[in-house]
């Protein structure tokens, strides 16, 4: 039997990844340009980006703003889309100390 296809394409080659993704299960607020904000589920995160599930499919390379509770909104770009899951890259990576604090709050 052949192996099933991966759930999502990688945002970039694993060897080029600066930070490893950390699994989380969190709901965050997301806003698309010119639209109302809504809640989405985030499945993993790194200081550079995250993987989330959208109800309304975004466009590839679309700019969005994601807000984790207790933080300012982070501007991000949609890097890949696979079904309802998307990969987002933050325009400005999260500072290491802020990222560690966020992980503690998210339980990652």
Residue frames as a rotation matrix with the C-alpha (Angstrom) as fourth column:
UNK 1
0.579 0.815 0.000 0.00
0.815 -0.579 0.000 0.00
0.000 0.000 -1.000 0.00
UNK 2
-0.247 -0.660 0.710 1.23
0.581 -0.687 -0.436 3.49
0.775 0.305 0.553 -0.73
UNK 3
-0.650 -0.049 -0.758 1.53
0.703 -0.417 -0.576 6.18
-0.287 -0.908 0.306 1.91
UNK 4
0.508 0.857 0.091 -1.25
0.844 -0.473 -0.251 8.81
-0.172 0.204 -0.964 2.04
UNK 5
0.031 -0.436 0.900 -0.45
0.554 -0.741 -0.378 12.23
0.832 0.510 0.219 0.64
UNK 6
-0.799 -0.350 -0.489 0.69
0.600 -0.409 -0.688 14.80
0.041 -0.843 0.536 3.23
UNK 7
0.089 0.919 -0.385 -2.10
0.900 -0.240 -0.364 16.93
-0.427 -0.314 -0.848 4.70
UNK 8
0.921 0.177 -0.347 -0.57
0.047 -0.935 -0.353 20.19
-0.386 0.308 -0.869 3.48
UNK 9
0.551 -0.786 0.282 2.34
0.535 0.074 -0.841 21.24
0.640 0.614 0.461 1.33
UNK 10
0.072 -0.581 -0.811 5.31
0.947 -0.215 0.239 22.57
-0.313 -0.785 0.535 3.29
UNK 11
0.889 0.194 -0.414 5.65
0.137 -0.977 -0.164 26.36
-0.437 0.089 -0.895 3.43
UNK 12
0.423 -0.820 -0.386 9.30
-0.873 -0.254 -0.416 25.76
0.243 0.512 -0.824 2.54
UNK 13
0.243 -0.394 -0.887 11.69
-0.070 0.904 -0.421 22.85
0.968 0.164 0.192 2.53
UNK 14
0.934 0.184 -0.307 12.13
0.265 0.220 0.939 21.44
0.241 -0.958 0.157 6.07
UNK 15
0.131 -0.963 -0.236 15.89
0.991 0.135 0.002 21.94
0.030 -0.234 0.972 5.91
UNK 16
-0.512 -0.297 0.806 15.34
0.427 -0.902 -0.061 25.66
0.745 0.313 0.589 5.26
UNK 17
0.587 0.810 0.010 12.96
0.362 -0.273 0.891 26.07
0.724 -0.519 -0.453 8.21
UNK 18
-0.263 -0.677 0.688 14.40
-0.347 -0.599 -0.722 28.51
0.900 -0.428 -0.077 10.74
UNK 19
-0.616 0.163 0.771 12.18
-0.772 0.072 -0.631 27.39
-0.158 -0.984 0.081 13.63
UNK 20
-0.913 0.353 -0.203 10.33
0.307 0.925 0.224 24.15
0.267 0.142 -0.953 14.23
UNK 21
-0.218 0.920 0.326 6.55
-0.490 -0.393 0.778 24.32
0.844 0.010 0.536 14.42
UNK 22
-0.984 -0.011 0.175 5.04
-0.167 0.374 -0.912 23.63
-0.056 -0.927 -0.370 17.84
UNK 23
-0.489 0.863 -0.127 1.65
0.495 0.395 0.774 21.86
0.718 0.315 -0.620 17.94
UNK 24
-0.942 0.335 -0.029 -1.09
-0.165 -0.535 -0.829 23.89
-0.293 -0.776 0.559 19.64
UNK 25
-0.407 0.895 0.183 -4.87
0.818 0.268 0.509 23.87
0.407 0.357 -0.841 19.69
UNK 26
-0.622 0.095 -0.777 -6.08
0.447 -0.772 -0.452 27.44
-0.643 -0.629 0.438 20.03
UNK 27
0.359 0.720 0.594 -8.76
0.931 -0.316 -0.180 29.79
0.058 0.618 -0.784 18.75
UNK 28
-0.617 -0.594 -0.516 -7.58
0.557 -0.793 0.246 33.20
-0.555 -0.136 0.820 17.60
UNK 29
0.512 0.740 -0.436 -9.10
0.197 -0.595 -0.779 36.26
-0.836 0.313 -0.451 16.00
UNK 30
-0.539 -0.659 0.524 -8.35
0.671 0.039 0.740 36.78
-0.509 0.751 0.421 12.33
UNK 31
0.420 0.642 -0.641 -9.18
0.003 -0.708 -0.706 39.67
-0.907 0.295 -0.299 10.01
UNK 32
-0.141 -0.362 0.922 -8.95
0.954 0.198 0.224 39.74
-0.264 0.911 0.317 6.25
UNK 33
-0.924 -0.287 -0.251 -8.46
0.217 -0.937 0.272 43.08
-0.314 0.197 0.929 4.51
UNK 34
-0.757 0.651 -0.059 -11.77
-0.567 -0.608 0.556 44.91
0.326 0.454 0.829 4.21
UNK 35
-0.033 0.749 -0.662 -13.70
0.036 0.663 0.748 42.22
0.999 0.001 -0.049 6.09
UNK 36
0.600 0.327 0.730 -14.98
-0.710 -0.202 0.674 41.67
0.368 -0.923 0.111 9.61
UNK 37
-0.562 -0.809 0.173 -12.86
-0.788 0.460 -0.409 39.72
0.252 -0.366 -0.896 12.06
UNK 38
0.657 0.711 -0.250 -13.75
-0.596 0.693 0.405 36.13
0.462 -0.117 0.879 12.93
UNK 39
0.286 -0.512 0.810 -12.41
-0.749 0.407 0.522 33.21
-0.597 -0.757 -0.267 14.97
UNK 40
0.514 -0.210 -0.832 -10.18
-0.562 0.650 -0.512 30.49
0.648 0.730 0.216 13.48
UNK 41
0.932 -0.247 0.265 -8.45
-0.045 0.648 0.760 27.46
-0.360 -0.720 0.593 14.96
UNK 42
0.322 -0.913 -0.250 -4.64
-0.890 -0.203 -0.408 27.36
0.322 0.354 -0.878 14.98
UNK 43
0.973 0.088 -0.211 -2.95
-0.058 0.988 0.144 23.93
0.221 -0.128 0.967 14.91
UNK 44
0.345 -0.900 -0.264 0.72
0.926 0.281 0.253 24.80
-0.153 -0.332 0.931 15.09
UNK 45
0.996 -0.042 0.083 2.91
-0.036 -0.996 -0.078 27.85
0.086 0.075 -0.993 15.43
UNK 46
0.093 -0.988 -0.125 6.51
0.995 0.098 -0.030 29.01
0.042 -0.121 0.992 15.15
UNK 47
-0.147 -0.172 -0.974 7.95
0.405 -0.909 0.100 32.49
-0.903 -0.379 0.204 15.56
UNK 48
-0.921 -0.324 -0.215 7.67
-0.070 -0.406 0.911 32.78
-0.383 0.854 0.351 11.75
UNK 49
-0.535 0.761 -0.367 4.09
-0.699 -0.156 0.698 31.67
0.474 0.630 0.616 11.16
UNK 50
-0.563 0.425 0.709 1.28
-0.444 0.568 -0.693 29.24
-0.697 -0.705 -0.131 11.87
UNK 51
-0.902 0.400 -0.162 -1.19
0.093 0.545 0.833 26.77
0.422 0.736 -0.529 10.38
UNK 52
-0.689 0.724 0.039 -4.87
-0.386 -0.321 -0.865 27.57
-0.613 -0.611 0.500 10.75
UNK 53
-0.633 0.601 0.488 -8.26
0.757 0.614 0.225 26.39
-0.164 0.512 -0.843 9.54
UNK 54
-0.888 0.351 -0.297 -10.47
-0.391 -0.916 0.088 28.84
-0.242 0.194 0.951 7.65
UNK 55
-0.105 0.920 0.377 -14.22
0.368 0.388 -0.845 28.60
-0.924 0.050 -0.379 7.08
UNK 56
0.924 0.336 -0.181 -14.06
0.001 -0.476 -0.880 31.08
-0.382 0.813 -0.440 4.18
UNK 57
0.424 -0.805 0.416 -11.12
0.867 0.493 0.071 30.18
-0.262 0.331 0.907 1.92
UNK 58
0.443 -0.359 -0.822 -8.53
-0.127 -0.932 0.339 32.99
-0.888 -0.046 -0.458 1.61
UNK 59
0.962 -0.228 -0.149 -6.48
-0.155 -0.009 -0.988 33.77
0.224 0.974 -0.045 -1.48
UNK 60
0.445 -0.890 -0.099 -2.89
0.895 0.439 0.083 32.65
-0.031 -0.126 0.992 -1.85
UNK 61
-0.545 -0.791 0.279 -0.53
0.748 -0.609 -0.265 35.53
0.380 0.064 0.923 -0.87
UNK 62
0.393 0.757 0.521 -3.43
0.284 -0.639 0.715 37.41
0.875 -0.133 -0.466 0.78
UNK 63
-0.762 -0.559 0.327 -2.52
-0.094 -0.404 -0.910 39.64
0.641 -0.724 0.256 3.74
UNK 64
0.414 0.843 -0.343 -4.35
0.333 0.211 0.919 38.88
0.847 -0.495 -0.194 6.99
UNK 65
-0.361 -0.452 0.816 -4.08
-0.652 -0.503 -0.567 40.03
0.667 -0.736 -0.113 10.60
UNK 66
0.215 0.335 -0.917 -4.08
0.339 0.855 0.392 37.39
0.916 -0.395 0.071 13.32
UNK 67
-0.123 -0.182 0.976 -4.48
-0.736 -0.643 -0.212 38.17
0.666 -0.744 -0.055 17.00
UNK 68
-0.261 -0.044 -0.964 -3.62
0.527 0.830 -0.181 35.83
0.809 -0.556 -0.194 19.83
UNK 69
0.766 0.641 -0.050 -5.34
0.374 -0.382 0.845 36.78
0.522 -0.666 -0.532 23.08
UNK 70
0.756 -0.429 -0.495 -3.27
0.381 -0.327 0.865 39.29
-0.533 -0.842 -0.083 25.04
UNK 71
-0.388 -0.910 0.143 -1.14
0.636 -0.152 0.757 40.31
-0.667 0.385 0.638 22.03
UNK 72
-0.118 0.257 -0.959 -1.28
-0.585 -0.798 -0.141 42.92
-0.802 0.545 0.245 19.31
UNK 73
0.868 0.461 0.184 -2.39
-0.090 0.511 -0.855 41.76
-0.488 0.725 0.485 15.87
UNK 74
-0.273 -0.947 0.168 0.30
-0.032 0.184 0.982 40.19
-0.961 0.263 -0.081 13.71
UNK 75
0.430 0.337 -0.838 0.29
-0.826 -0.228 -0.515 40.84
-0.365 0.914 0.180 9.97
UNK 76
-0.273 -0.463 0.843 0.72
-0.070 0.884 0.463 37.64
-0.960 0.067 -0.273 7.98
UNK 77
-0.233 0.140 -0.962 0.68
-0.969 -0.121 0.217 36.37
-0.086 0.983 0.164 4.40
UNK 78
0.680 0.494 0.542 -1.09
-0.398 0.870 -0.292 33.20
-0.615 -0.017 0.788 3.25
UNK 79
-0.319 -0.925 -0.205 1.71
-0.793 0.141 0.593 30.89
-0.520 0.352 -0.778 2.00
UNK 80
-0.933 0.060 -0.354 -0.26
-0.170 0.795 0.582 27.77
0.317 0.603 -0.732 1.11
UNK 81
-0.121 0.953 0.279 -3.81
-0.959 -0.040 -0.280 26.43
-0.255 -0.301 0.919 1.07
UNK 82
-0.879 -0.046 -0.474 -4.86
-0.193 0.945 0.266 22.78
0.436 0.325 -0.839 1.32
UNK 83
-0.235 0.889 -0.394 -8.59
0.792 0.409 0.452 22.28
0.563 -0.206 -0.800 1.75
UNK 84
0.782 0.581 0.225 -9.69
0.318 -0.683 0.658 24.34
0.536 -0.443 -0.719 4.75
UNK 85
0.565 -0.660 -0.495 -6.15
0.629 -0.044 0.776 24.53
-0.535 -0.750 0.390 6.21
UNK 86
0.837 -0.341 0.428 -3.77
0.107 -0.666 -0.739 27.39
0.537 0.664 -0.521 5.43
UNK 87
0.129 -0.862 -0.490 -0.19
0.988 0.071 0.135 28.24
-0.082 -0.501 0.861 6.23
UNK 88
0.933 0.170 0.319 0.57
0.191 -0.981 -0.038 31.82
0.306 0.097 -0.947 7.24
UNK 89
-0.099 -0.982 -0.163 3.94
0.929 -0.033 -0.367 33.52
0.355 -0.188 0.916 7.48
UNK 90
0.621 0.272 -0.735 4.19
0.619 -0.746 0.246 36.49
-0.482 -0.607 -0.632 9.84
UNK 91
0.797 -0.325 0.508 5.52
0.194 -0.659 -0.726 39.67
0.572 0.678 -0.463 8.22
UNK 92
-0.034 -0.782 0.622 7.60
-0.780 -0.368 -0.505 40.27
0.624 -0.503 -0.598 11.37
UNK 93
-0.161 -0.055 -0.985 8.60
0.293 0.951 -0.101 37.13
0.942 -0.305 -0.137 13.32
UNK 94
0.874 0.459 0.158 7.54
-0.066 -0.211 0.975 36.93
0.481 -0.863 -0.154 16.96
UNK 95
0.021 -0.878 0.479 10.39
-0.831 -0.282 -0.480 37.80
0.556 -0.388 -0.735 19.34
UNK 96
-0.420 -0.286 -0.861 11.75
0.011 0.947 -0.320 34.69
0.907 -0.144 -0.395 21.09
UNK 97
-0.998 0.033 -0.051 10.76
0.050 -0.032 -0.998 35.83
-0.035 -0.999 0.030 24.61
UNK 98
-0.368 0.922 -0.124 7.24
-0.881 -0.388 -0.272 36.78
-0.299 0.009 0.954 23.46
UNK 99
-0.034 0.312 -0.950 6.96
-0.666 0.701 0.254 33.45
0.745 0.641 0.184 21.62
UNK 100
-0.772 -0.302 -0.560 7.93
0.178 0.743 -0.646 31.46
0.611 -0.598 -0.519 24.73
UNK 101
-0.857 0.511 0.065 5.33
-0.293 -0.381 -0.877 33.38
-0.424 -0.771 0.476 26.77
UNK 102
-0.118 0.834 -0.539 2.69
-0.992 -0.070 0.109 32.75
0.053 0.547 0.835 24.09
UNK 103
-0.318 -0.058 -0.946 3.47
-0.308 0.950 0.045 29.02
0.897 0.306 -0.320 24.07
UNK 104
-0.985 -0.034 -0.172 3.01
0.152 0.319 -0.935 28.82
0.086 -0.947 -0.309 27.83
UNK 105
-0.547 0.832 -0.088 -0.41
-0.621 -0.474 -0.624 30.46
-0.561 -0.287 0.776 27.49
UNK 106
0.088 0.574 -0.814 -1.41
-0.962 0.261 0.080 28.19
0.258 0.777 0.575 24.58
UNK 107
0.525 0.073 0.848 -0.14
-0.543 0.795 0.268 25.06
-0.655 -0.602 0.457 26.30
UNK 108
0.892 -0.219 -0.395 2.25
-0.283 0.409 -0.867 24.19
0.352 0.886 0.303 23.43
